[in-house]
């Protein structure tokens, strides 16, 4: 009995222990099951992705960068296919081992296995070693060091060694022919890529900008709109086993890249060409020491039709200095730190868009803005009387502030004062406007803010706070001194006067489009605010236009047949000193808009540090504005409207009379009222001087028609008429039997001949046209 009880107690203990053990194992199993369930259900995607990462290879698919176009669809920036030349050293080594084995029984030690020549490159090779053949040919075609290729070709186990990137198609084809000739497709191969290409080279270089070696925009529109242009990368996902063999696998897929969008700019390449042509001319002829800049803008929409800085640079080789910049490196040791520092300083300067990144004192071109304030506040009228004694005394300033015309303009109306760019007149009307209102208008015209143009790197102006804006500040601000603005700010402010008083935001993009031409986004005119009334603007425009056509300071901006409103300016660079502490450097500029009766475009040219005898904007900028407007206005469809005086002096284009009967020629020329002379006794015209298509003066020109055996002969020596007035030059040339064609400032009687073609002392035939360029040189502003 006792034994039975003892056994019963043992069974109970055992049962209890077994229960505990069972519960323990049950708990463990529950935990394990829960853990496994968690991994199976919750962590399934994670571990699947881990397995996929081991089984798949992802290759990035690069999108194509969007193109940049001008407003008419001309390509400014695009992509071209280039090739990267790759060596497989392992295949070269294996091929050389096979060559050695195949020729091990040869008795000759120097058998020729490979022979190649290309006379165009002075290239010949005869030998037994494949690596030498490859290095010889690639070093010649790719301009890569021979020893470097030999070194790369010797890397055991390597199948990918880049010899050169961005190889053009022509060179790639030569290498492909070489590969085919010697069966080297495993030893040399290509990977294709895209390279940014600028078909217009240096046109609008400061606007378009460029990309770096990775294809990322780092200047200009390329940088500002990089996110729009670059697109989105795609992926190619491929499943492979441990031996890198392709596996049929459900996760293999292709995610297509999205190409970048294209930019349609507001730039017109033909207006851009002409602007850059005029900037180059003034840069050379004015001897500018710190570059020149120009802008053409639609005054109503803010669209930039052209923007340039000269010298420009080749966008396809942006790290090559222009000639003007490179000249500053002459004499500096190329290996020195000084050379390196100067090179990069010059490079960054060359890249900078002067129209938006550099400031200058606008000088008298700002008088347009001061006048706008005065008319808007009705403190002056066109006929208001003023007196200029050569200077004007401002309260709080010890010395009178001088006029550019030291003798003084005397008694003048406001109209004459503005046209003659009289500083005392402008100081007096600024006093009438008052400090507070003047400063408010200064802000309203946008001088205290950036314009918001869609380009990187725009800087703001430099000006006094209102707290520091004294009576003296008011006086000198009135004629554009002691504050600084950018060219884009200045042309924007003047455009507000041109369009009737509305300040608009300048911009360079019309549309963003996709590859199919679908418009993704359009950019409309952004009107910032109304600054002054249209009546104020019309009054100012009439005064400015009258000054250009008459005897104002901007008369070098005159364009025959068109009403142009313009103002010139010259300012001192007060923050740059010579060794004697003087500030001899100047900035000459001219701003204009036209046609004056219904303005469409404004243009500005700024010449930084001209070095000729006359540094005034009326001389170094206005004539080139005239040339520019003379192209732009007819190009955009503005018809010329000639005055009766202009019609009388209008040059005519000669027709072709060669081969016509003398009788018909006489009838036609008499009807046209043109002076002619028949030379010879034949019935048919055999030659004419000047030739057909030549333009000559209608009032003094003569056409010589040769007949029979008579022929023109060089019997007249061209005289030197440079420095003469238009009248004297015309008389001198006509009296010798020569024709004249005038260009430049043909308005007024004070213009002087600055150049002629043909040059003096050239022997020419009677009737030859001498092209004479006129300019008003007795100008100040």
Legacy VTK file of the C-alpha trace (Angstrom):
# vtk DataFile Version 3.0
C-alpha trace
ASCII
DATASET POLYDATA
POINTS 781 float
0.000 0.000 0.000
2.761 2.332 0.946
4.554 1.399 -2.252
1.413 2.114 -4.278
1.047 5.543 -2.678
4.689 6.299 -3.334
4.298 5.293 -6.990
1.170 7.390 -7.241
3.054 10.428 -5.905
5.853 9.763 -8.408
3.333 9.508 -11.263
1.787 12.816 -10.243
5.179 14.495 -10.115
6.109 12.957 -13.425
2.833 14.042 -14.942
3.324 17.552 -13.601
6.855 17.699 -14.890
5.812 16.301 -18.239
3.074 18.896 -18.383
5.530 21.624 -17.639
7.938 20.290 -20.257
5.100 19.974 -22.746
3.936 23.503 -22.067
7.507 24.700 -22.376
7.977 22.987 -25.726
4.530 24.138 -26.816
5.491 27.692 -25.998
8.754 27.304 -27.888
6.922 25.848 -30.869
4.405 28.653 -30.724
7.205 31.204 -30.729
8.955 29.417 -33.592
5.738 29.157 -35.596
4.964 32.803 -34.929
8.523 33.744 -35.851
8.348 31.715 -39.058
4.920 33.081 -39.840
6.275 36.580 -39.357
9.121 35.882 -41.776
6.800 34.134 -44.196
4.108 36.770 -44.174
5.654 40.053 -43.106
9.281 39.657 -44.192
8.494 37.814 -47.396
8.952 40.845 -49.628
12.195 41.799 -47.914
13.809 38.376 -48.367
12.458 38.061 -51.870
14.145 41.356 -52.693
17.374 40.087 -51.133
17.252 36.974 -53.306
16.433 39.094 -56.334
19.373 41.344 -55.623
21.626 38.304 -55.757
20.014 36.864 -58.882
19.493 40.041 -60.923
21.669 42.714 -62.469
20.268 46.201 -62.986
21.650 48.355 -65.764
20.779 52.052 -65.824
19.302 53.313 -69.091
20.212 56.946 -69.654
17.551 59.299 -71.016
18.290 61.627 -73.899
18.792 65.228 -72.845
16.300 67.637 -74.367
17.282 70.005 -77.150
17.369 73.797 -76.999
15.844 75.639 -79.966
15.436 79.232 -81.052
11.930 80.659 -81.450
11.768 79.436 -85.079
12.931 75.879 -84.388
16.617 76.290 -85.208
18.693 73.951 -83.041
20.985 75.634 -80.522
21.868 72.587 -78.415
21.380 68.895 -79.178
22.969 65.488 -78.684
25.245 63.530 -80.975
26.290 59.892 -80.695
29.867 59.392 -79.568
31.840 56.266 -78.816
33.966 55.085 -75.940
36.862 52.907 -77.121
37.395 49.917 -74.798
40.205 47.341 -74.657
39.881 43.778 -73.356
43.441 43.042 -72.131
42.562 39.425 -71.346
41.583 38.761 -74.965
44.751 40.460 -76.204
46.916 38.338 -73.890
45.133 35.145 -74.953
45.520 36.026 -78.652
49.228 36.715 -78.178
49.669 33.355 -76.420
47.952 31.651 -79.357
50.243 33.511 -81.768
53.297 32.316 -79.859
52.061 28.707 -79.757
51.219 28.681 -83.466
54.630 30.015 -84.354
56.712 28.093 -81.819
58.033 25.737 -84.523
58.944 28.586 -86.875
62.647 28.886 -87.549
62.485 32.634 -88.128
62.544 34.774 -85.010
61.037 37.851 -86.619
58.247 36.610 -88.875
55.758 39.373 -89.726
52.342 38.434 -88.371
50.807 41.888 -88.620
51.310 44.588 -91.230
49.320 47.826 -91.355
49.726 51.320 -92.801
47.704 54.524 -93.023
49.571 57.287 -94.921
47.078 59.915 -93.772
48.369 59.478 -90.227
51.947 58.595 -91.168
51.259 55.201 -89.642
53.106 51.950 -90.437
53.535 48.731 -88.470
55.253 45.428 -89.227
55.686 42.958 -86.418
54.577 39.949 -84.462
53.015 41.410 -81.328
49.312 42.183 -81.336
49.503 44.566 -78.383
52.048 46.702 -80.237
49.874 46.767 -83.359
46.834 47.851 -81.364
48.772 50.472 -79.399
50.372 51.857 -82.561
47.075 52.292 -84.394
44.962 53.553 -81.484
47.606 56.032 -80.344
47.617 57.534 -83.854
43.854 57.623 -84.361
42.929 58.684 -80.831
45.960 60.844 -79.975
46.559 58.762 -76.850
50.029 57.960 -75.502
51.401 54.688 -76.956
52.990 53.528 -73.679
49.740 54.104 -71.820
47.909 51.753 -74.190
50.666 49.127 -73.874
50.339 49.353 -70.095
46.559 48.914 -70.177
46.798 45.995 -72.633
49.003 44.075 -70.179
46.465 43.937 -67.325
45.828 40.226 -66.754
42.208 39.238 -66.200
40.836 42.624 -67.221
38.184 42.847 -69.926
37.321 46.546 -69.657
39.935 49.262 -69.991
38.824 52.631 -71.353
41.247 54.070 -73.896
39.274 57.192 -74.807
35.757 58.548 -74.347
33.640 60.712 -76.654
35.240 59.590 -79.906
33.487 61.004 -82.976
31.828 58.886 -85.639
34.510 59.423 -88.300
37.302 58.195 -86.023
35.167 55.313 -84.776
34.622 54.146 -88.358
38.390 54.078 -88.949
38.880 51.935 -85.860
36.018 49.633 -86.861
37.680 49.067 -90.245
40.938 48.244 -88.460
39.132 45.799 -86.157
37.479 44.079 -89.110
40.755 43.783 -91.025
42.532 41.944 -88.198
39.591 40.219 -86.492
39.951 42.143 -83.248
36.288 42.371 -82.218
37.011 40.765 -78.840
40.136 42.821 -78.205
38.678 46.241 -79.082
35.043 47.225 -78.750
32.854 50.287 -78.312
30.164 51.532 -76.027
27.923 54.242 -77.423
27.038 57.396 -75.575
25.664 60.871 -76.138
27.574 64.110 -76.164
26.153 67.600 -76.006
26.702 69.435 -79.266
26.184 73.089 -80.101
25.811 73.486 -83.886
26.138 77.291 -83.783
29.411 77.076 -81.803
29.753 80.475 -80.120
26.337 81.952 -80.945
24.490 83.019 -77.778
27.106 81.154 -75.755
26.497 83.161 -72.576
22.760 82.456 -72.785
22.753 78.771 -73.751
25.532 77.701 -71.390
26.991 74.205 -71.431
27.132 70.868 -69.601
29.907 69.120 -67.710
31.399 65.736 -68.580
28.474 63.973 -66.852
25.960 65.853 -68.987
24.751 68.129 -66.197
24.111 71.770 -67.078
26.526 74.099 -65.315
25.948 77.445 -67.055
23.170 79.374 -68.768
19.880 77.783 -69.774
21.546 74.377 -69.568
21.902 74.931 -65.826
18.707 76.861 -65.087
16.480 74.288 -66.787
18.634 71.233 -66.064
15.783 69.356 -64.353
13.575 69.899 -67.390
16.244 68.923 -69.910
17.796 65.893 -68.221
14.814 63.502 -68.148
14.472 60.405 -65.930
16.713 57.340 -66.115
15.280 53.906 -66.919
16.470 50.414 -65.876
17.063 47.074 -67.521
16.741 44.224 -64.995
18.227 40.864 -66.014
18.276 37.589 -64.008
21.536 35.583 -64.029
22.855 32.472 -62.316
26.108 32.166 -60.375
28.004 31.780 -63.642
26.482 34.957 -65.080
24.313 33.021 -67.529
20.966 34.576 -68.392
18.016 32.901 -66.674
14.378 32.945 -67.756
12.914 34.678 -64.775
9.636 36.432 -64.070
11.398 39.480 -62.613
13.306 40.270 -65.787
11.947 43.560 -67.102
12.724 46.844 -68.827
11.769 50.219 -67.389
11.961 52.751 -70.190
13.839 56.007 -69.673
11.901 59.260 -70.043
13.726 61.688 -72.287
14.147 65.277 -71.228
11.836 67.967 -72.556
12.925 70.429 -75.233
13.209 74.172 -74.658
11.896 76.592 -77.278
13.615 79.868 -76.483
12.582 83.423 -77.294
15.916 83.938 -79.077
15.859 84.645 -82.811
19.165 83.473 -84.262
19.192 86.136 -86.979
18.704 88.969 -84.505
21.268 87.246 -82.288
23.751 87.096 -85.186
23.293 90.799 -85.894
23.642 91.796 -82.240
26.875 89.824 -81.931
28.107 91.324 -85.199
27.580 94.859 -83.873
29.131 94.010 -80.499
32.221 92.677 -82.242
32.486 95.873 -84.285
32.256 98.220 -81.327
34.576 96.013 -79.265
37.262 96.335 -81.936
36.636 99.935 -82.988
36.263 101.309 -79.447
39.194 99.339 -78.051
37.029 98.093 -75.170
39.177 96.687 -72.377
36.508 94.935 -70.317
34.135 93.343 -72.850
30.870 94.653 -74.300
27.290 93.523 -73.859
23.958 93.908 -75.612
20.283 92.975 -75.370
17.300 93.079 -77.726
13.960 92.682 -75.963
10.286 92.710 -76.941
9.034 95.667 -74.901
5.495 94.323 -74.597
6.117 90.690 -73.656
9.561 90.734 -72.046
10.798 88.118 -74.525
14.561 88.332 -75.041
15.136 88.234 -78.796
18.900 88.431 -78.429
21.419 88.697 -75.605
25.177 88.592 -75.938
28.532 89.388 -74.421
31.587 89.834 -76.595
34.057 88.196 -76.808
32.019 85.013 -76.863
33.360 81.467 -76.591
32.863 78.120 -78.333
30.340 76.047 -76.395
31.867 72.883 -77.837
35.232 73.830 -76.267
34.276 75.918 -73.228
37.637 75.500 -71.505
39.531 77.165 -74.358
40.031 80.879 -73.732
38.986 83.377 -76.379
41.812 85.314 -78.055
41.186 88.446 -75.964
41.481 86.494 -72.701
44.322 84.252 -73.872
46.433 87.314 -74.686
46.519 88.136 -70.968
48.373 84.871 -70.325
51.215 85.689 -72.671
54.560 85.796 -70.914
53.342 83.828 -67.881
55.045 80.497 -67.235
52.507 77.771 -68.076
53.802 75.570 -65.263
53.528 78.246 -62.590
50.816 78.659 -59.984
50.332 82.205 -61.254
49.404 80.847 -64.689
46.914 78.385 -63.227
45.219 81.002 -61.055
45.056 83.547 -63.876
43.741 80.949 -66.326
40.799 80.054 -64.100
40.099 83.700 -63.309
39.993 84.512 -67.026
37.879 81.442 -67.729
35.205 82.330 -65.171
35.145 85.897 -66.461
34.789 84.647 -70.043
31.833 82.462 -69.050
30.022 85.219 -67.137
27.041 86.770 -68.886
27.843 90.470 -68.572
24.212 91.422 -69.202
23.063 89.890 -65.905
26.138 89.299 -63.710
27.933 92.660 -63.813
26.755 96.082 -62.738
27.575 99.530 -64.082
26.459 103.112 -63.618
23.874 103.730 -66.372
24.753 107.388 -66.754
22.477 109.553 -68.868
20.403 106.629 -70.144
18.747 106.810 -66.711
17.465 110.297 -67.556
14.579 108.554 -69.325
13.463 107.248 -65.927
13.952 110.565 -64.115
11.933 112.297 -66.821
9.154 109.712 -66.417
8.879 110.578 -62.731
8.715 114.306 -63.436
6.032 114.023 -66.118
3.996 111.589 -64.028
4.104 113.975 -61.070
3.337 116.890 -63.420
6.231 118.988 -62.120
7.517 119.725 -65.618
6.260 120.030 -69.191
8.147 119.755 -72.487
8.301 123.544 -72.777
9.257 124.303 -69.157
12.161 126.803 -69.104
15.491 126.021 -67.434
18.905 127.599 -67.217
22.206 125.728 -67.317
25.313 127.658 -66.364
27.572 124.627 -66.578
26.916 123.419 -63.018
24.296 123.321 -60.268
24.651 123.827 -56.511
23.044 121.258 -54.216
22.336 122.015 -50.584
24.617 119.929 -48.384
27.393 119.626 -50.956
30.357 121.989 -50.949
30.994 122.144 -54.694
28.576 122.716 -57.575
27.909 119.561 -59.582
29.057 120.013 -63.159
27.277 119.502 -66.433
29.127 117.469 -69.065
29.064 120.702 -71.123
31.200 122.914 -68.905
30.279 126.152 -70.684
26.619 125.525 -69.952
23.623 125.166 -72.236
22.161 128.534 -71.211
18.411 129.059 -71.399
16.707 125.913 -72.682
13.333 124.232 -72.605
13.094 120.916 -70.844
12.867 119.165 -74.232
16.152 120.656 -75.406
17.735 120.023 -72.011
16.901 116.320 -72.177
17.974 115.997 -75.811
21.274 117.704 -75.004
21.596 115.555 -71.863
21.933 118.545 -69.544
22.703 117.458 -65.969
21.548 120.680 -64.204
18.133 120.399 -65.856
17.730 116.832 -64.596
18.913 117.778 -61.093
16.307 120.530 -60.943
13.402 118.318 -61.967
14.551 115.661 -59.475
14.333 118.329 -56.746
10.769 119.021 -57.826
9.882 115.331 -57.624
11.379 115.111 -54.134
13.472 112.484 -52.368
10.661 110.223 -51.188
8.744 110.053 -54.451
11.948 109.731 -56.477
12.997 106.742 -54.381
9.543 105.185 -54.674
9.729 105.431 -58.457
13.288 104.101 -58.350
11.913 101.012 -56.618
8.880 100.783 -58.899
11.075 100.744 -62.016
12.796 97.661 -60.603
16.206 99.014 -59.618
16.060 97.562 -56.092
15.181 94.024 -57.193
16.432 91.391 -59.576
14.459 91.121 -62.789
13.741 87.420 -62.310
15.056 86.474 -65.734
15.338 82.707 -66.189
19.126 82.496 -66.099
21.423 81.548 -63.215
23.737 84.055 -61.608
21.696 87.243 -61.945
22.890 89.916 -59.529
21.001 92.881 -58.171
21.899 96.528 -58.394
23.992 98.503 -55.922
22.209 101.519 -54.435
21.671 103.520 -51.265
19.010 102.630 -48.763
16.358 105.296 -48.359
17.849 106.115 -44.960
21.100 107.117 -46.667
19.448 108.688 -49.711
20.412 112.355 -49.287
19.766 115.452 -51.378
23.140 114.901 -53.003
22.133 111.315 -53.815
18.940 112.633 -55.365
20.930 115.026 -57.552
23.462 112.533 -58.907
20.939 109.687 -59.221
18.918 111.948 -61.519
21.549 111.579 -64.241
22.466 107.957 -63.514
25.551 108.234 -61.313
26.692 106.717 -57.962
24.373 103.711 -58.165
24.804 100.585 -60.249
22.447 98.479 -62.272
22.720 95.557 -64.659
22.087 95.902 -68.397
19.005 93.680 -68.081
17.581 95.917 -65.334
18.183 98.991 -67.474
16.582 97.643 -70.640
13.656 96.394 -68.558
13.062 99.836 -67.040
13.286 101.592 -70.413
10.957 98.991 -71.931
8.368 100.017 -69.354
8.470 103.536 -70.796
8.319 102.118 -74.322
5.260 99.910 -73.738
3.107 102.480 -71.987
4.273 102.182 -68.398
4.141 98.469 -67.481
7.143 96.746 -65.922
7.411 93.206 -67.311
9.609 90.254 -66.404
12.208 89.440 -69.061
12.340 85.783 -70.035
14.109 83.449 -72.440
11.752 80.479 -72.818
8.551 80.479 -74.894
7.584 76.841 -74.492
8.598 73.483 -73.083
7.727 70.694 -75.534
8.153 66.924 -75.686
9.701 64.863 -78.487
6.367 64.750 -80.319
5.990 68.508 -80.287
3.304 68.566 -77.602
3.434 71.733 -75.522
4.044 70.882 -71.874
4.180 74.471 -70.654
3.904 77.920 -72.218
5.373 81.084 -70.743
3.171 84.128 -70.997
3.901 87.784 -70.369
4.333 88.520 -66.678
3.308 92.086 -65.916
4.792 93.107 -62.569
3.157 96.508 -62.085
2.075 99.717 -63.784
4.771 102.296 -63.069
3.679 105.390 -65.011
0.835 106.313 -67.353
0.786 105.820 -71.108
0.437 109.591 -71.578
3.731 110.130 -69.747
5.411 107.528 -71.918
4.142 109.028 -75.165
5.455 112.476 -74.243
8.910 111.149 -73.384
9.038 109.052 -76.550
8.249 112.064 -78.728
11.088 114.041 -77.133
13.602 111.223 -77.496
12.628 110.482 -81.108
12.835 114.146 -82.035
16.338 114.286 -80.567
17.517 111.292 -82.610
16.118 112.646 -85.866
17.265 116.186 -85.094
20.249 117.530 -83.198
20.052 115.585 -79.943
22.878 113.730 -78.259
21.643 110.374 -79.579
21.516 111.333 -83.268
24.105 108.651 -84.116
21.295 106.163 -83.381
19.304 107.483 -86.346
17.890 104.912 -88.793
16.675 106.170 -92.157
12.962 105.492 -92.607
12.274 104.640 -88.969
11.323 106.603 -85.870
13.775 105.618 -83.143
13.678 106.856 -79.540
17.114 106.678 -77.943
19.301 107.996 -75.158
23.039 107.679 -74.751
25.082 107.652 -71.569
28.642 107.790 -70.298
29.588 106.998 -66.720
32.750 107.018 -64.674
34.026 103.810 -63.061
34.496 105.219 -59.572
35.692 101.983 -57.982
38.723 101.422 -60.232
41.885 103.489 -59.802
45.121 103.841 -61.733
48.560 104.090 -60.123
48.021 107.814 -59.514
44.708 107.360 -57.746
42.673 108.617 -60.714
39.590 106.999 -62.254
40.126 107.340 -66.015
37.916 104.446 -67.101
34.451 104.998 -68.542
31.418 103.013 -69.640
29.632 104.171 -72.785
26.128 102.959 -73.560
23.029 103.581 -75.615
19.476 102.354 -75.149
16.793 102.690 -77.808
13.320 101.504 -78.715
11.296 101.603 -81.913
9.195 102.295 -83.836
8.504 105.344 -81.716
4.838 105.585 -82.701
4.166 101.973 -81.636
7.216 100.500 -79.884
7.935 96.798 -80.358
11.588 96.271 -79.475
14.173 97.834 -77.199
17.920 97.438 -77.571
20.871 98.254 -75.355
24.596 98.199 -76.055
27.090 98.763 -73.235
30.819 99.256 -73.899
33.026 98.750 -70.851
36.255 100.764 -70.789
36.570 102.061 -74.366
40.118 103.226 -75.045
39.752 105.500 -78.086
39.850 109.295 -77.861
36.071 109.666 -77.577
34.609 107.328 -74.971
31.076 108.720 -75.026
28.140 106.383 -75.511
27.034 108.593 -78.390
30.197 107.525 -80.252
31.021 103.996 -79.028
27.458 102.636 -78.703
24.847 104.702 -80.586
26.157 104.015 -84.141
25.966 100.277 -83.491
22.451 100.613 -82.086
21.619 102.318 -85.389
23.033 99.403 -87.377
21.258 96.903 -85.132
17.876 98.617 -85.361
18.385 99.056 -89.097
18.418 95.263 -89.340
15.872 94.320 -86.668
13.006 96.625 -87.641
12.563 95.492 -91.264
13.299 91.905 -90.188
10.353 91.828 -87.765
8.088 93.352 -90.398
8.106 97.054 -89.540
7.836 98.967 -92.808
10.030 101.992 -93.416
8.214 105.320 -93.635
10.498 107.863 -95.265
10.172 111.595 -94.903
10.269 113.710 -98.054
13.847 114.708 -97.212
14.868 111.076 -96.742
13.294 110.134 -100.062
15.318 112.798 -101.840
18.567 111.397 -100.420
17.640 107.744 -100.659
20.204 105.454 -102.246
18.947 103.403 -105.165
19.832 99.888 -106.243
21.029 99.627 -109.848
19.400 97.239 -112.271
21.300 95.046 -114.717
21.559 96.709 -118.126
24.232 94.455 -119.627
22.878 92.802 -122.774
20.040 95.306 -123.182
19.750 97.631 -126.146
20.999 101.156 -125.680
17.606 102.471 -126.754
15.755 100.566 -124.015
18.343 101.578 -121.403
17.970 105.258 -122.264
14.195 104.999 -122.047
14.312 103.266 -118.631
16.924 105.559 -117.104
15.192 108.698 -118.342
11.942 107.500 -116.822
13.730 106.899 -113.506
15.343 110.325 -113.678
18.806 108.866 -113.274
22.003 110.396 -114.657
23.800 108.179 -117.158
26.479 108.271 -119.845
26.786 106.070 -122.938
30.390 105.186 -123.829
31.066 103.720 -127.282
29.036 103.538 -130.480
27.495 100.085 -130.207
23.797 99.250 -130.001
24.056 96.871 -127.027
25.375 97.446 -123.502
28.434 95.252 -122.886
29.408 96.506 -119.414
28.200 98.894 -116.740
29.817 100.766 -113.897
28.643 100.463 -111.128
27.578 96.840 -111.417
23.997 95.667 -111.032
22.856 95.456 -107.406
25.094 98.304 -106.270
23.531 101.081 -104.194
24.432 104.664 -105.028
23.202 108.133 -104.162
20.127 109.089 -106.156
20.912 112.800 -106.297
24.558 112.676 -107.408
25.060 109.205 -108.861
25.944 108.448 -112.459
25.700 105.175 -114.375
28.240 104.473 -117.117
27.072 102.147 -119.910
29.758 100.705 -122.193
28.985 99.529 -125.735
30.910 97.999 -128.573
34.584 97.444 -127.848
34.750 100.014 -125.073
35.595 98.615 -121.619
36.134 100.085 -118.141
39.715 100.928 -117.194
41.284 101.773 -113.829
42.244 105.381 -114.436
41.190 107.204 -111.254
42.998 107.356 -107.915
40.554 107.297 -105.000
41.118 110.367 -102.792
41.192 110.319 -98.988
37.897 111.737 -97.724
38.182 110.526 -94.099
37.683 113.488 -91.781
35.609 115.449 -94.305
31.980 116.428 -93.902
29.406 114.527 -95.931
29.002 117.467 -98.310
32.729 117.898 -98.968
33.288 114.159 -99.373
30.444 113.932 -101.862
31.727 116.887 -103.894
35.288 115.552 -103.931
34.290 112.111 -105.161
31.641 113.195 -107.666
33.982 115.756 -109.251
36.375 112.879 -110.019
33.629 110.897 -111.714
33.070 108.512 -108.802
29.793 107.497 -107.209
29.048 107.726 -103.489
27.057 105.570 -101.079
26.604 106.978 -97.573
26.153 104.839 -94.456
25.987 105.575 -90.749
24.798 108.928 -89.425
23.390 110.456 -92.581
21.118 112.782 -90.588
22.150 116.381 -90.003
25.039 118.311 -91.496
27.677 117.852 -88.796
28.579 114.229 -89.480
32.177 113.376 -90.328
33.539 110.643 -92.589
35.191 107.980 -90.400
35.932 105.342 -93.053
35.797 104.697 -96.781
35.904 101.755 -99.186
37.912 101.518 -101.452
40.761 102.974 -99.429
42.560 106.137 -100.475
45.070 105.773 -103.353
43.304 102.724 -104.794
43.136 102.782 -108.616
39.563 102.318 -109.867
37.545 102.922 -112.997
35.341 105.950 -113.477
31.882 105.468 -111.940
33.091 103.168 -109.152
31.081 103.474 -105.922
32.973 104.693 -102.873
31.184 103.616 -99.685
31.491 106.328 -97.060
30.586 105.886 -93.372
29.507 108.994 -91.459
29.428 109.638 -87.740
28.730 112.588 -85.474
31.925 112.982 -83.456
31.212 116.269 -81.667
29.089 114.435 -79.129
28.894 114.285 -75.360
26.361 112.717 -73.018
LINES 1 782
781 0 1 2 3 4 5 6 7 8 9 10 11 12 13 14 15 16 17 18 19 20 21 22 23 24 25 26 27 28 29 30 31 32 33 34 35 36 37 38 39 40 41 42 43 44 45 46 47 48 49 50 51 52 53 54 55 56 57 58 59 60 61 62 63 64 65 66 67 68 69 70 71 72 73 74 75 76 77 78 79 80 81 82 83 84 85 86 87 88 89 90 91 92 93 94 95 96 97 98 99 100 101 102 103 104 105 106 107 108 109 110 111 112 113 114 115 116 117 118 119 120 121 122 123 124 125 126 127 128 129 130 131 132 133 134 135 136 137 138 139 140 141 142 143 144 145 146 147 148 149 150 151 152 153 154 155 156 157 158 159 160 161 162 163 164 165 166 167 168 169 170 171 172 173 174 175 176 177 178 179 180 181 182 183 184 185 186 187 188 189 190 191 192 193 194 195 196 197 198 199 200 201 202 203 204 205 206 207 208 209 210 211 212 213 214 215 216 217 218 219 220 221 222 223 224 225 226 227 228 229 230 231 232 233 234 235 236 237 238 239 240 241 242 243 244 245 246 247 248 249 250 251 252 253 254 255 256 257 258 259 260 261 262 263 264 265 266 267 268 269 270 271 272 273 274 275 276 277 278 279 280 281 282 283 284 285 286 287 288 289 290 291 292 293 294 295 296 297 298 299 300 301 302 303 304 305 306 307 308 309 310 311 312 313 314 315 316 317 318 319 320 321 322 323 324 325 326 327 328 329 330 331 332 333 334 335 336 337 338 339 340 341 342 343 344 345 346 347 348 349 350 351 352 353 354 355 356 357 358 359 360 361 362 363 364 365 366 367 368 369 370 371 372 373 374 375 376 377 378 379 380 381 382 383 384 385 386 387 388 389 390 391 392 393 394 395 396 397 398 399 400 401 402 403 404 405 406 407 408 409 410 411 412 413 414 415 416 417 418 419 420 421 422 423 424 425 426 427 428 429 430 431 432 433 434 435 436 437 438 439 440 441 442 443 444 445 446 447 448 449 450 451 452 453 454 455 456 457 458 459 460 461 462 463 464 465 466 467 468 469 470 471 472 473 474 475 476 477 478 479 480 481 482 483 484 485 486 487 488 489 490 491 492 493 494 495 496 497 498 499 500 501 502 503 504 505 506 507 508 509 510 511 512 513 514 515 516 517 518 519 520 521 522 523 524 525 526 527 528 529 530 531 532 533 534 535 536 537 538 539 540 541 542 543 544 545 546 547 548 549 550 551 552 553 554 555 556 557 558 559 560 561 562 563 564 565 566 567 568 569 570 571 572 573 574 575 576 577 578 579 580 581 582 583 584 585 586 587 588 589 590 591 592 593 594 595 596 597 598 599 600 601 602 603 604 605 606 607 608 609 610 611 612 613 614 615 616 617 618 619 620 621 622 623 624 625 626 627 628 629 630 631 632 633 634 635 636 637 638 639 640 641 642 643 644 645 646 647 648 649 650 651 652 653 654 655 656 657 658 659 660 661 662 663 664 665 666 667 668 669 670 671 672 673 674 675 676 677 678 679 680 681 682 683 684 685 686 687 688 689 690 691 692 693 694 695 696 697 698 699 700 701 702 703 704 705 706 707 708 709 710 711 712 713 714 715 716 717 718 719 720 721 722 723 724 725 726 727 728 729 730 731 732 733 734 735 736 737 738 739 740 741 742 743 744 745 746 747 748 749 750 751 752 753 754 755 756 757 758 759 760 761 762 763 764 765 766 767 768 769 770 771 772 773 774 775 776 777 778 779 780
